[in-house]
Amino acid sequence: MPATGTIINASRGEVASTEALINAPQRLCIDVWEHEPNINLTLLDKAFIATPHIAGYSAQGKANATALAVQALARHFNLPLADWRP
């Protein structure tokens, strides 16, 4: 990628190495961060555009998180809710 390009990471924080991004010559647009919410402040300072990732705020994101929590509790307490969905 040319040094004049722009790297956009909007998938998962771990897809791109924080150290590699810090050392990259390209402009950075970052929506996801390794180790959220404890993000690397050097990377934040370098980013041309930096946004907080908010996928969990959608109705579907909240439903998925609720289902995962219920299913984890069901496994732990051996309850018949392994396929529970809201």
C-alpha positions in Angstrom: 0.0 0.0 0.0 1.4 3.4 -0.9 2.4 5.7 2.0 -0.3 8.2 0.7 -3.1 5.6 1.3 -5.5 5.4 4.2 -6.0 2.3 6.4 -9.5 1.8 7.7 -10.2 -0.6 10.5 -13.9 -1.0 11.2 -14.1 -4.8 11.7 -12.5 -6.0 14.9 -9.7 -4.4 16.9 -7.5 -7.5 16.7 -7.6 -7.6 12.9 -4.8 -5.0 12.6 -1.8 -5.0 15.0 -1.7 -1.8 17.2 2.1 -1.7 16.8 1.9 -2.1 13.0 -0.7 0.7 12.8 1.4 3.0 15.0 4.4 2.4 12.7 2.4 2.6 9.4 3.1 5.7 7.2 -0.5 5.8 6.0 -3.4 7.9 7.4 -5.5 5.9 9.9 -9.3 5.8 10.3 -10.1 3.6 13.3 -13.5 2.5 14.6 -12.4 -0.5 16.6 -9.5 -0.9 19.0 -7.5 -3.7 20.6 -8.2 -4.1 24.3 -11.3 -1.8 24.3 -12.0 0.2 26.4 -8.3 0.5 27.3 -7.1 1.7 24.0 -3.6 2.7 23.0 -3.4 6.4 23.3 -0.4 6.7 20.9 -2.6 5.1 18.3 -5.4 7.4 19.1 -3.2 10.4 18.7 -1.9 9.2 15.3 -5.4 8.4 13.9 -6.7 10.9 11.3 -10.3 9.8 12.2 -11.0 7.9 15.5 -14.4 6.8 16.6 -15.8 4.6 19.3 -17.1 1.3 18.1 -20.8 1.1 19.0 -22.1 -2.0 17.3 -23.5 -3.3 20.6 -25.9 -0.4 20.8 -28.2 -1.7 18.0 -31.3 -3.7 18.9 -29.7 -6.8 17.3 -26.5 -6.2 19.2 -28.3 -6.0 22.5 -30.4 -9.2 21.7 -27.2 -11.1 20.8 -25.5 -10.0 24.0 -28.5 -11.0 26.1 -28.7 -14.4 24.4 -25.0 -15.0 25.1 -25.4 -14.1 28.7 -28.5 -16.3 29.2 -26.8 -19.2 27.4 -23.6 -18.9 29.5 -25.7 -19.0 32.7 -27.7 -21.9 31.4 -24.5 -23.9 30.7 -23.1 -23.0 34.1 -26.2 -24.0 36.0 -27.2 -26.8 33.7 -30.5 -25.2 32.7 -32.4 -26.1 29.5 -31.8 -22.8 27.8 -28.9 -23.6 25.5 -30.8 -22.2 22.4 -32.6 -19.4 24.1 -33.1 -16.2 22.1 -35.0 -13.0 23.0 
